[in-house]
Amino acid sequence: MVYANGSGRLQVVRGVAPDAPPADMASAEKRIGILIFEDFSLVEVSSISEVFSLANQVRLPADAAGRAASPNYSLLFLSSEGGSVASSCSMRIWTESLETRWMNECDALFIAGGVGARHARNDAALRKRLGRIAPKIPFIKAIGEGAHILAAASLSVQNRSLDFTPKSAEHARSPALTSTLTNPLFIAEQTLTLDDPKGPIAAALSIVKRDHGAAVAREVSERSIPGAWQKLATVLDDADAGGVRQKIETAARWIRENYVRPISITDAARVAAMSERNFLRRFKAQIGLTPSEYLLRARLDASCMLLAATDLPVDKIARRCGAGSGDGLAKIFRKRLSISPTEYRLAGRRKQGDGA
């Protein structure tokens, strides 16, 4: 069973230690948020919090200098506005606001299930807050009926619109909108029941396995659900593949955000925390383009947008888009579009005139 102390930090009864990390391990802290609402399922939330609390117990110890060998998990109950929230069994939990500063460095967010989810999905303030913080969080997982909240906030499908190009000057002037539409900022998933092998317990264990290794994840699994590891091991291997996908998406987003500057394969591989060879292979398989081709596409897309939406000289557009010079941009256009930048601009404006 879980309860929250005065600060909102989760603690697990049944002999599990509090989650707050020792002071000398603060730098290794991983933040896990659990979003709840009126009439949430306390049983399901307990399962998630117990996984991370057990991981804090069985993880590798600190070295002789006191440095943590692997991260300690800090858990926090959250709600839309903060304050006391009642579970479906009437136990009240103290929460922090979903927009607390603690969330600025949150590593994962679990959205509780329970009968109250159907009502919570109609909470416009909750949807708005969740939509604002979601792009900052690498991993979001809905438990049971929490999937309704994900869907209501339009976060239930992975954003893979990597090649979206804004079609108007209004879009061009809105970095926030462009970022939201073009970048796969997070992975939002949903599951139906706790018995689903890809459910919340497996999701929590996959994070533990990533941070601490299979041996710790297995011990946590056996302590939490004796005999479940054999069933969960295959699912956790699948979760590892999801981690690679997230790394590639992070690198793709970084390329999109930094196409103006010189970018090397070494730089992009470092962002993905992968070897160059593995990064090249995985990037091409997942995105369908090599990193170099993807960078070129980003620069071409940005150039097309500026040519269509502004009267900037071609040389200035080239510099803004990382192409170096007007001649460099012209080479890209002729190679990819068989047309010059100026011809592209004129053709676009003739088309707009014909449609007027």
Backbone hydrogen bonds in HBPLUS format (Angstrom, degrees):
<---DONOR---> <-ACCEPTOR-->    atom                        ^
c    i                          cat <-CA-CA->   ^        H-A-AA   ^      H-
h    n   atom  resd res      DA  || num        DHA   H-A  angle D-A-AA Bond
n    s   type  num  typ     dist DA aas  dist angle  dist       angle   num
A0013-VAL N   A0001-MET O   3.01 MM  12  5.69 168.0  2.03 168.7 172.1     1
A0003-TYR N   A0011-GLN O   3.23 MM   8  5.77 156.7  2.28 154.3 160.4     2
A0011-GLN N   A0003-TYR O   3.07 MM   8  5.77 150.6  2.16 171.1 172.9     3
A0005-ASN N   A0009-ARG O   3.24 MM   4  5.83 162.4  2.27 155.2 155.0     4
A0008-GLY N   A0005-ASN O   2.93 MM   3  5.38 161.0  1.97 117.6 124.0     5
A0016-VAL N   A0013-VAL O   3.26 MM   3  5.86 172.0  2.26 124.9 126.8     6
A0025-MET N   A0022-PRO O   2.98 MM   3  5.42 161.7  2.01 116.3 121.9     7
A0026-ALA N   A0023-ALA O   3.34 MM   3  5.38 169.9  2.35 109.3 110.2     8
A0028-ALA N   A0025-MET O   2.86 MM   3  5.40 151.1  1.95 115.6 124.7     9
A0029-GLU N   A0026-ALA O   3.16 MM   3  5.25 163.5  2.18 113.1 113.8    10
A0072-ASN N   A0028-ALA O   3.09 MM  44  6.02 131.4  2.33 112.6 126.6    11
A0030-LYS N   A0072-ASN O   2.71 MM  42  5.99 153.4  1.78 158.8 162.8    12
A0074-SER N   A0030-LYS O   2.87 MM  44  6.05 164.4  1.89 156.6 159.0    13
A0107-ASP N   A0031-ARG O   2.89 MM  76  5.35 155.1  1.95 137.6 145.8    14
A0032-ILE N   A0074-SER O   2.92 MM  42  6.12 166.8  1.94 155.8 158.2    15
A0076-LEU N   A0032-ILE O   3.13 MM  44  6.59 142.7  2.28 154.7 159.9    16
A0033-GLY N   A0108-ALA O   2.92 MM  75  6.28 167.4  1.94 161.2 160.2    17
A0110-PHE N   A0033-GLY O   2.87 MM  77  6.24 164.3  1.90 152.9 155.3    18
A0034-ILE N   A0076-LEU O   2.97 MM  42  6.24 154.0  2.04 163.1 161.9    19
A0078-LEU N   A0034-ILE O   2.88 MM  44  5.83 154.2  1.94 151.9 147.0    20
A0035-LEU N   A0110-PHE O   2.77 MM  75  6.15 156.4  1.83 164.7 170.9    21
A0112-ALA N   A0035-LEU O   2.92 MM  77  5.93 174.4  1.92 164.8 166.6    22
A0036-ILE N   A0078-LEU O   2.78 MM  42  6.05 168.7  1.79 166.2 164.8    23
A0039-ASP N   A0086-ALA O   2.77 MM  47  5.91 149.5  1.86 151.2 158.4    24
A0116-GLY N   A0039-ASP O   3.07 MM  77  4.52 154.3  2.13 132.5 126.5    25
A0088-SER N   A0040-PHE O   2.83 MM  48  5.49 153.0  1.90 162.2 154.1    26
A0041-SER N   A0113-GLY O   2.73 MM  72  5.54 154.9  1.79 141.2 137.9    27
A0045-VAL N   A0041-SER O   3.28 MM   4  6.46 164.4  2.31 145.6 150.0    28
A0046-SER N   A0042-LEU O   2.85 MM   4  5.96 152.6  1.93 147.3 154.9    29
A0047-SER N   A0043-VAL O   3.22 MM   4  6.51 148.5  2.32 142.9 149.9    30
A0048-ILE N   A0044-GLU O   3.36 MM   4  6.76 153.6  2.43 146.9 152.5    31
A0049-SER N   A0045-VAL O   3.04 MM   4  6.31 174.9  2.04 160.8 160.9    32
A0050-GLU N   A0046-SER O   2.89 MM   4  5.92 152.8  1.97 148.2 155.6    33
A0051-VAL N   A0047-SER O   3.33 MM   4  6.50 150.6  2.42 139.3 145.3    34
A0051-VAL N   A0048-ILE O   3.14 MM   3  5.42 123.2  2.48 102.3 115.5    35
A0053-SER N   A0049-SER O   2.97 MM   4  6.13 154.4  2.03 148.0 156.1    36
A0054-LEU N   A0050-GLU O   2.83 MM   4  5.93 163.2  1.86 152.4 156.3    37
A0055-ALA N   A0051-VAL O   2.99 MM   4  6.19 149.2  2.09 139.9 149.0    38
A0056-ASN N   A0052-PHE O   3.08 MM   4  6.35 144.7  2.21 139.8 147.9    39
A0057-GLN N   A0054-LEU O   2.93 MM   3  5.04 129.7  2.18  97.8 112.1    40
A0058-VAL N   A0054-LEU O   3.02 MM   4  6.36 154.9  2.08 156.4 162.7    41
A0059-ARG N   A0055-ALA O   2.99 MM   4  5.62 132.5  2.22 147.8 153.3    42
A0063-ASP N   A0067-ARG O   2.90 MM   4  5.50 155.3  1.97 151.4 152.6    43
A0066-GLY N   A0063-ASP O   2.89 MM   3  5.30 161.8  1.93 116.2 121.3    44
A0096-GLU N   A0077-PHE O   3.15 MM  19  6.45 163.9  2.17 139.2 140.6    45
A0079-SER N   A0096-GLU O   3.02 MM  17  6.31 149.9  2.12 162.7 166.5    46
A0098-LEU N   A0079-SER O   2.79 MM  19  5.50 117.4  2.18 159.8 168.4    47
A0083-GLY N   A0095-THR O   3.02 MM  12  5.07 163.0  2.05 129.6 124.1    48
A0095-THR N   A0083-GLY O   2.85 MM  12  5.07 143.2  1.98 125.0 137.0    49
A0085-VAL N   A0093-ILE O   2.81 MM   8  5.22 156.4  1.87 144.5 152.2    50
A0093-ILE N   A0085-VAL O   2.71 MM   8  5.22 160.3  1.75 148.3 153.5    51
A0087-SER N   A0091-MET O   2.82 MM   4  5.36 159.9  1.86 143.4 149.1    52
A0090-SER N   A0087-SER O   2.96 MM   3  5.07 154.6  2.03 114.5 114.9    53
A0100-THR N   A0097-SER O   3.05 MM   3  5.30 153.1  2.13 120.3 117.5    54
A0103-MET N   A0100-THR O   2.95 MM   3  5.79 157.9  2.00 124.0 128.9    55
A0104-ASN N   A0101-ARG O   2.92 MM   3  5.47 164.3  1.94 118.9 124.2    56
A0106-CYS N   A0103-MET O   3.17 MM   3  4.75 164.3  2.20 108.2 105.2    57
A0109-LEU N   A0139-PHE O   2.92 MM  30  6.36 151.5  2.00 151.1 160.5    58
A0141-LYS N   A0109-LEU O   2.87 MM  32  6.35 157.6  1.92 156.6 163.1    59
A0111-ILE N   A0141-LYS O   2.74 MM  30  6.13 157.2  1.80 151.6 157.6    60
A0143-ILE N   A0111-ILE O   2.76 MM  32  5.86 160.9  1.79 171.3 168.7    61
A0117-ALA N   A0114-GLY O   3.10 MM   3  5.79 169.3  2.11 122.0 125.4    62
A0119-HIS N   A0116-GLY O   3.17 MM   3  5.41 126.9  2.47 100.8 113.7    63
A0120-ALA N   A0116-GLY O   2.89 MM   4  6.13 161.9  1.92 153.1 159.2    64
A0121-ARG N   A0117-ALA O   2.93 MM   4  6.05 145.4  2.05 148.6 155.1    65
A0122-ASN N   A0119-HIS O   3.02 MM   3  5.60 154.4  2.08 114.3 122.0    66
A0123-ASP N   A0120-ALA O   2.94 MM   3  5.20 164.3  1.97 114.1 118.0    67
A0127-ARG N   A0123-ASP O   3.02 MM   4  6.35 164.7  2.05 157.2 161.4    68
A0128-LYS N   A0124-ALA O   2.93 MM   4  6.09 158.1  1.98 147.7 153.8    69
A0129-ARG N   A0125-ALA O   2.93 MM   4  6.13 164.1  1.96 150.3 154.4    70
A0130-LEU N   A0126-LEU O   2.87 MM   4  5.99 166.1  1.89 154.0 158.4    71
A0131-GLY N   A0127-ARG O   2.90 MM   4  6.02 153.9  1.97 144.0 151.3    72
A0132-ARG N   A0128-LYS O   3.07 MM   4  6.32 139.3  2.24 140.6 151.0    73
A0132-ARG N   A0129-ARG O   3.10 MM   3  5.13 125.7  2.41  94.6 108.6    74
A0133-ILE N   A0129-ARG O   3.07 MM   4  6.39 157.6  2.12 155.1 159.9    75
A0134-ALA N   A0130-LEU O   2.93 MM   4  5.74 148.7  2.02 148.3 155.9    76
A0136-LYS N   A0133-ILE O   2.97 MM   3  5.58 152.8  2.04 120.2 128.7    77
A0137-ILE N   A0134-ALA O   3.03 MM   3  5.43 162.6  2.06 118.2 123.7    78
A0187-ILE N   A0138-PRO O   3.41 MM  49  6.45 151.9  2.50 128.4 135.1    79
A0140-ILE N   A0187-ILE O   2.99 MM  47  6.16 157.1  2.04 172.2 167.2    80
A0189-GLU N   A0140-ILE O   2.99 MM  49  6.31 157.5  2.04 147.0 153.5    81
A0142-ALA N   A0189-GLU O   2.98 MM  47  6.23 151.2  2.06 137.5 146.5    82
A0146-GLY N   A0143-ILE O   2.84 MM   3  5.17 159.2  1.88 139.1 137.2    83
A0147-ALA N   A0144-GLY O   3.14 MM   3  6.24 172.0  2.14 129.1 130.5    84
A0148-HIS N   A0145-GLU O   2.93 MM   3  5.76 159.1  1.97 124.0 128.4    85
A0149-ILE N   A0146-GLY O   2.98 MM   3  5.34 130.4  2.23 105.4 117.8    86
A0150-LEU N   A0146-GLY O   3.23 MM   4  6.69 156.2  2.29 148.8 155.2    87
A0151-ALA N   A0147-ALA O   2.91 MM   4  6.14 164.7  1.93 151.1 154.9    88
A0152-ALA N   A0148-HIS O   2.93 MM   4  6.08 157.2  1.98 141.8 148.3    89
A0153-ALA N   A0149-ILE O   2.97 MM   4  6.16 144.3  2.10 144.6 153.6    90
A0155-LEU N   A0150-LEU O   2.88 MM   5  5.09 173.5  1.89 150.4 150.0    91
A0154-SER N   A0151-ALA O   2.96 MM   3  4.92 157.8  2.01 105.3 110.2    92
A0162-LEU N   A0160-ARG O   2.72 MM   2  5.43 137.6  1.90 108.2  94.5    93
A0172-ALA N   A0168-SER O   3.03 MM   4  6.36 155.3  2.10 144.0 151.6    94
A0173-ARG N   A0169-ALA O   2.94 MM   4  6.18 137.3  2.13 144.1 154.2    95
A0174-SER N   A0171-HIS O   3.04 MM   3  5.19 163.2  2.06 109.6 114.4    96
A0178-THR N   A0174-SER O   2.92 MM   4  6.17 170.4  1.93 162.1 165.1    97
A0179-SER N   A0175-PRO O   2.81 MM   4  5.88 161.2  1.85 148.1 153.5    98
A0180-THR N   A0176-ALA O   2.98 MM   4  6.16 158.1  2.03 144.8 150.6    99
A0181-LEU N   A0177-LEU O   2.99 MM   4  6.19 158.7  2.04 153.9 159.2   100
A0182-THR N   A0178-THR O   2.94 MM   4  5.93 149.8  2.03 151.1 158.6   101
A0183-ASN N   A0179-SER O   3.14 MM   4  5.66 147.8  2.25 144.2 147.9   102
A0185-LEU N   A0183-ASN O   2.94 MM   2  5.45 123.2  2.27 110.2  93.7   103
A0196-ASP N   A0193-THR O   3.19 MM   3  5.33 147.2  2.31 100.0 109.3   104
A0199-GLY N   A0196-ASP O   2.73 MM   3  4.93 140.2  1.89 127.4 125.8   105
A0203-ALA N   A0199-GLY O   2.98 MM   4  6.25 153.8  2.05 150.3 158.8   106
A0204-ALA N   A0200-PRO O   2.88 MM   4  6.10 159.3  1.93 148.5 153.2   107
A0205-LEU N   A0201-ILE O   2.85 MM   4  6.09 161.0  1.89 150.1 156.1   108
A0206-SER N   A0202-ALA O   2.82 MM   4  5.97 144.3  1.95 144.1 153.7   109
A0207-ILE N   A0203-ALA O   3.32 MM   4  6.63 146.6  2.44 141.5 148.5   110
A0207-ILE N   A0204-ALA O   3.18 MM   3  5.34 125.4  2.49  98.1 111.0   111
A0208-VAL N   A0204-ALA O   3.13 MM   4  6.50 156.4  2.18 146.4 153.1   112
A0209-LYS N   A0205-LEU O   2.77 MM   4  6.00 159.1  1.81 152.8 158.4   113
A0210-ARG N   A0206-SER O   3.01 MM   4  6.13 155.1  2.07 139.5 146.0   114
A0211-ASP N   A0207-ILE O   3.05 MM   4  6.26 154.4  2.12 146.5 152.9   115
A0212-HIS N   A0208-VAL O   2.76 MM   4  5.70 156.7  1.81 154.8 161.2   116
A0213-GLY N   A0209-LYS O   2.79 MM   4  4.46 143.1  1.93 118.9 127.6   117
A0217-ALA N   A0213-GLY O   3.23 MM   4  6.46 166.0  2.25 150.2 154.5   118
A0218-ARG N   A0214-ALA O   2.81 MM   4  5.96 153.1  1.89 149.2 156.4   119
A0219-GLU N   A0215-ALA O   3.11 MM   4  6.35 159.2  2.16 144.4 149.6   120
A0220-VAL N   A0216-VAL O   2.92 MM   4  6.17 162.9  1.95 155.7 160.4   121
A0221-SER N   A0217-ALA O   2.91 MM   4  6.06 157.1  1.96 144.4 151.1   122
A0222-GLU N   A0218-ARG O   2.92 MM   4  6.19 159.5  1.96 152.7 157.4   123
A0223-ARG N   A0219-GLU O   3.01 MM   4  6.20 151.5  2.09 146.4 154.0   124
A0224-SER N   A0220-VAL O   2.92 MM   4  6.06 150.5  2.00 147.5 156.0   125
A0225-ILE N   A0221-SER O   2.73 MM   4  5.73 170.0  1.74 158.0 160.5   126
A0228-ALA N   A0225-ILE O   3.00 MM   3  5.59 152.9  2.07 150.8 149.2   127
A0231-LYS N   A0228-ALA O   3.03 MM   3  5.45 125.7  2.34 108.9 122.3   128
A0232-LEU N   A0228-ALA O   3.03 MM   4  6.24 148.4  2.13 150.7 160.6   129
A0232-LEU N   A0229-TRP O   3.02 MM   3  4.96 117.1  2.43  93.6 109.9   130
A0233-ALA N   A0229-TRP O   2.81 MM   4  5.71 144.9  1.93 161.8 165.5   131
A0236-LEU N   A0232-LEU O   2.93 MM   4  6.19 155.0  1.99 159.3 167.2   132
A0237-ASP N   A0233-ALA O   3.07 MM   4  6.41 144.5  2.20 145.1 154.4   133
A0238-ASP N   A0234-THR O   3.16 MM   4  6.54 150.5  2.25 143.7 151.3   134
A0238-ASP N   A0235-VAL O   3.05 MM   3  5.06 116.1  2.48  93.3 108.7   135
A0239-ALA N   A0235-VAL O   2.93 MM   4  6.32 142.1  2.08 140.2 151.8   136
A0240-ASP N   A0236-LEU O   3.01 MM   4  6.35 140.6  2.17 141.4 150.7   137
A0240-ASP N   A0237-ASP O   3.16 MM   3  5.12 124.9  2.48  92.3 106.0   138
A0241-ALA N   A0237-ASP O   3.35 MM   4  6.77 149.1  2.45 141.6 148.4   139
A0241-ALA N   A0238-ASP O   3.09 MM   3  5.19 118.5  2.49  95.5 109.9   140
A0242-GLY N   A0238-ASP O   3.11 MM   4  6.55 144.6  2.24 140.2 150.3   141
A0243-GLY N   A0239-ALA O   2.98 MM   4  6.38 137.6  2.17 140.9 152.6   142
A0243-GLY N   A0240-ASP O   2.97 MM   3  4.96 122.9  2.30  93.0 108.2   143
A0244-VAL N   A0240-ASP O   3.15 MM   4  6.62 145.6  2.27 146.1 154.4   144
A0245-ARG N   A0241-ALA O   3.05 MM   4  6.42 157.9  2.10 147.6 153.7   145
A0246-GLN N   A0242-GLY O   2.98 MM   4  6.25 151.9  2.06 143.6 151.0   146
A0247-LYS N   A0243-GLY O   3.03 MM   4  6.32 149.9  2.12 142.1 150.1   147
A0248-ILE N   A0244-VAL O   2.98 MM   4  6.30 159.8  2.02 155.9 160.5   148
A0249-GLU N   A0245-ARG O   2.93 MM   4  6.17 158.9  1.97 149.4 155.6   149
A0250-THR N   A0246-GLN O   2.86 MM   4  6.06 148.9  1.95 144.5 153.3   150
A0251-ALA N   A0247-LYS O   2.98 MM   4  6.29 156.1  2.04 146.7 152.6   151
A0252-ALA N   A0248-ILE O   2.85 MM   4  6.12 157.0  1.90 150.0 156.9   152
A0253-ARG N   A0249-GLU O   2.89 MM   4  6.06 157.7  1.94 145.7 151.5   153
A0254-TRP N   A0250-THR O   2.93 MM   4  6.16 155.1  1.99 144.2 151.5   154
A0255-ILE N   A0251-ALA O   2.91 MM   4  6.21 153.8  1.98 149.3 155.8   155
A0256-ARG N   A0252-ALA O   3.02 MM   4  6.28 159.6  2.06 147.3 152.6   156
A0257-GLU N   A0253-ARG O   2.90 MM   4  6.17 144.7  2.02 146.5 156.9   157
A0258-ASN N   A0254-TRP O   2.99 MM   4  6.05 127.5  2.28 141.3 154.1   158
A0258-ASN N   A0255-ILE O   3.22 MM   3  5.17 139.4  2.40  96.1 107.2   159
A0261-ARG N   A0258-ASN O   3.12 MM   3  5.84 146.0  2.24 120.6 127.3   160
A0268-ALA N   A0264-SER O   3.13 MM   4  6.51 164.2  2.15 154.8 157.2   161
A0269-ALA N   A0265-ILE O   2.86 MM   4  5.99 163.3  1.89 154.4 159.3   162
A0270-ARG N   A0266-THR O   3.01 MM   4  6.10 148.1  2.11 141.2 149.6   163
A0271-VAL N   A0267-ASP O   3.11 MM   4  6.46 148.9  2.21 145.5 153.6   164
A0272-ALA N   A0268-ALA O   3.12 MM   4  6.46 149.0  2.22 144.0 152.1   165
A0273-ALA N   A0269-ALA O   2.97 MM   4  6.07 109.0  2.49 132.7 150.3   166
A0274-MET N   A0269-ALA O   3.09 MM   5  5.42 170.3  2.10 150.5 153.7   167
A0273-ALA N   A0270-ARG O   3.08 MM   3  4.85 148.8  2.18  95.0 104.7   168
A0279-PHE N   A0275-SER O   2.81 MM   4  5.88 160.2  1.84 155.3 162.0   169
A0280-LEU N   A0276-GLU O   2.90 MM   4  6.05 165.3  1.93 152.6 155.4   170
A0281-ARG N   A0277-ARG O   3.18 MM   4  6.40 164.1  2.21 147.2 151.4   171
A0282-ARG N   A0278-ASN O   2.90 MM   4  6.02 169.8  1.91 154.8 157.9   172
A0283-PHE N   A0279-PHE O   2.81 MM   4  5.77 162.5  1.84 152.5 157.9   173
A0284-LYS N   A0280-LEU O   3.17 MM   4  6.20 169.6  2.18 145.0 147.9   174
A0285-ALA N   A0281-ARG O   3.15 MM   4  6.29 159.2  2.19 144.5 150.7   175
A0286-GLN N   A0282-ARG O   2.95 MM   4  6.07 154.2  2.01 149.2 155.6   176
A0287-ILE N   A0283-PHE O   2.82 MM   4  5.70 167.8  1.83 157.4 161.4   177
A0288-GLY N   A0284-LYS O   2.93 MM   4  4.90 138.1  2.11 118.8 130.9   178
A0294-TYR N   A0290-THR O   2.87 MM   4  6.08 155.8  1.92 155.6 163.3   179
A0295-LEU N   A0291-PRO O   2.88 MM   4  6.10 153.5  1.95 146.6 153.1   180
A0296-LEU N   A0292-SER O   2.99 MM   4  6.22 158.8  2.04 144.9 150.7   181
A0297-ARG N   A0293-GLU O   2.87 MM   4  6.10 152.9  1.94 144.2 151.9   182
A0298-ALA N   A0294-TYR O   2.95 MM   4  6.23 151.9  2.03 143.9 151.4   183
A0299-ARG N   A0295-LEU O   3.02 MM   4  6.34 159.2  2.06 151.2 156.2   184
A0300-LEU N   A0296-LEU O   2.86 MM   4  6.06 155.3  1.92 148.4 156.1   185
A0301-ASP N   A0297-ARG O   2.82 MM   4  5.98 163.6  1.85 152.5 156.5   186
A0302-ALA N   A0298-ALA O   3.03 MM   4  6.22 164.0  2.06 147.1 151.3   187
A0303-SER N   A0299-ARG O   2.96 MM   4  6.09 155.6  2.02 143.4 150.5   188
A0304-CYS N   A0300-LEU O   2.91 MM   4  6.13 161.7  1.95 152.9 157.5   189
A0305-MET N   A0301-ASP O   3.03 MM   4  6.26 156.8  2.08 148.0 154.2   190
A0306-LEU N   A0302-ALA O   3.05 MM   4  6.32 161.9  2.09 149.8 153.8   191
A0307-LEU N   A0303-SER O   2.87 MM   4  6.04 157.4  1.92 153.7 160.4   192
A0308-ALA N   A0304-CYS O   3.01 MM   4  6.12 153.6  2.08 144.6 151.2   193
A0309-ALA N   A0305-MET O   2.88 MM   4  5.95 151.0  1.97 147.2 155.8   194
A0310-THR N   A0306-LEU O   2.96 MM   4  5.38 138.9  2.13 139.2 143.1   195
A0317-ILE N   A0313-PRO O   3.03 MM   4  6.35 160.3  2.06 154.7 160.7   196
A0318-ALA N   A0314-VAL O   2.86 MM   4  6.07 157.3  1.91 151.7 158.0   197
A0319-ARG N   A0315-ASP O   3.08 MM   4  6.41 155.7  2.14 146.7 152.2   198
A0320-ARG N   A0316-LYS O   2.97 MM   4  6.20 157.5  2.02 148.8 155.3   199
A0321-CYS N   A0317-ILE O   2.98 MM   4  6.12 134.5  2.19 144.6 156.4   200
A0321-CYS N   A0318-ALA O   3.26 MM   3  5.21 132.8  2.49  92.6 105.0   201
A0323-ALA N   A0318-ALA O   2.84 MM   5  4.85 144.6  1.97 155.1 151.7   202
A0322-GLY N   A0319-ARG O   3.42 MM   3  5.35 170.5  2.42 102.6 104.9   203
A0329-LEU N   A0325-SER O   2.95 MM   4  6.29 157.2  2.00 152.3 158.4   204
A0330-ALA N   A0326-GLY O   2.85 MM   4  6.04 153.0  1.92 145.3 153.4   205
A0331-LYS N   A0327-ASP O   3.00 MM   4  6.29 150.6  2.09 146.6 153.3   206
A0332-ILE N   A0328-GLY O   3.23 MM   4  6.55 155.5  2.29 143.2 149.1   207
A0333-PHE N   A0329-LEU O   2.97 MM   4  6.27 163.9  1.99 154.6 158.6   208
A0334-ARG N   A0330-ALA O   2.87 MM   4  6.08 164.5  1.90 151.9 156.2   209
A0335-LYS N   A0331-LYS O   2.98 MM   4  6.05 156.6  2.04 144.9 151.5   210
A0336-ARG N   A0332-ILE O   2.89 MM   4  5.99 161.0  1.93 152.9 158.2   211
A0337-LEU N   A0333-PHE O   2.63 MM   4  5.18 155.2  1.69 142.4 151.4   212
A0338-SER N   A0333-PHE O   3.04 MM   5  6.31 114.5  2.48 142.1 147.9   213
A0338-SER N   A0334-ARG O   3.12 MM   4  4.10 132.2  2.36 101.0 109.1   214
A0344-TYR N   A0340-SER O   2.90 MM   4  6.16 152.6  1.98 151.7 159.9   215
A0345-ARG N   A0341-PRO O   2.99 MM   4  6.28 155.6  2.05 147.6 153.4   216
A0346-LEU N   A0342-THR O   2.98 MM   4  6.26 164.7  2.00 152.8 156.4   217
A0347-ALA N   A0343-GLU O   2.86 MM   4  5.96 160.2  1.90 147.8 153.7   218
A0348-GLY N   A0344-TYR O   2.99 MM   4  6.14 157.4  2.04 145.8 151.7   219
A0349-ARG N   A0345-ARG O   3.06 MM   4  6.31 153.1  2.14 147.0 154.1   220
A0350-ARG N   A0346-LEU O   2.88 MM   4  6.12 150.0  1.98 148.5 156.9   221
A0351-LYS N   A0347-ALA O   3.01 MM   4  6.19 153.8  2.08 143.7 150.8   222
A0352-GLN N   A0348-GLY O   3.01 MM   4  6.29 151.0  2.09 140.7 148.4   223
A0353-GLY N   A0349-ARG O   2.90 MM   4  6.09 151.8  1.98 140.5 148.3   224
A0354-ASP N   A0350-ARG O   2.87 MM   4  6.14 152.2  1.95 147.8 155.0   225
A0355-GLY N   A0351-LYS O   3.07 MM   4  6.28 144.1  2.20 140.6 150.0   226
A0356-ALA N   A0352-GLN O   3.06 MM   4  6.19 118.6  2.46 136.4 151.2   227
A0356-ALA N   A0353-GLY O   3.24 MM   3  5.13 145.8  2.36  94.3 104.1   228
